[in-house]
Amino acid sequence: MFELIYRSVARPTITTADIENILNTSRDFNAKNNITGCLVFHNNEFIQILEGDTQTVKALYAKIKNDQRHTDVMLLDENEKEQRIFPNWSMAYYDLNSNNVNESDRLLFINNFIITADITEKPTHAVKLFWHIAKLLVEE
Ligand SMILES: Cc1cc2nc3c(=O)[nH]c(=O)nc-3n(C[C@H](O)[C@H](O)[C@H](O)COP(=O)(O)O)c2cc1C
């Protein structure tokens, strides 16, 4: 099992339709290719964690890096690990843009920190980093 985490900056012109397209493509492709993970969108920045077979995740990341809908793609961490953290999510998504996030979404998101912390016996550095950055974003 391999995991990879990166952050990037959305094109200023990105639309809700663009995001929906990304999610539709992702959920379809990821489900077929045994990739799971989570994508957070906040203040025009993305942070994403991907997990799956090493070659599949690396090949997908290469495609994502070239995607014109975002820029400044920065790899934060990648490593082999024992088990999946997001077994049931082909691509969980949180839109935390301050003007359209509501309280129940925010609570759901924070609740996921607790669940993830609970199910993760030995969280890898990447997973800790992912939740740490996501938590900073949600608290902004
Ligand atoms: C922030 C962001 C995250 C993405 N995450 C995924 C993903 O998890 N899985 C996926 O298949 N495509 C994802 N994409 C879309 C890919 O960049 C690419 O458009 C898609 O793999 C289709 O590529 P293709 O048309 O060359 O096959 C993401 C794009 C962006 C901008």
The ligand as an ORCA input file, in Angstrom:
! r2SCAN-3c Opt
* xyz 0 1
  C      -7.244     18.805     -7.375
  C      -7.485     17.652     -8.323
  C      -7.635     16.359     -7.815
  C      -7.851     15.281     -8.676
  N      -7.991     14.027     -8.153
  C      -8.205     12.976     -8.982
  C      -8.365     11.658     -8.468
  O      -8.309     11.390     -7.268
  N      -8.607     10.662     -9.374
  C      -8.720     10.887    -10.727
  O      -8.929      9.944    -11.482
  N      -8.561     12.124    -11.217
  C      -8.318     13.177    -10.391
  N      -8.181     14.435    -10.921
  C      -8.356     14.615    -12.384
  C      -7.082     14.293    -13.144
  O      -6.196     15.402    -13.073
  C      -7.404     13.992    -14.630
  O      -8.200     15.012    -15.157
  C      -8.145     12.676    -14.741
  O      -7.353     11.656    -14.184
  C      -8.496     12.323    -16.200
  O      -7.342     12.301    -16.964
  P      -7.319     11.740    -18.471
  O      -8.447     12.427    -19.162
  O      -5.970     12.103    -18.964
  O      -7.526     10.262    -18.340
  C      -7.935     15.514    -10.069
  C      -7.760     16.819    -10.561
  C      -7.544     17.881     -9.708
  C      -7.378     19.269    -10.271
*
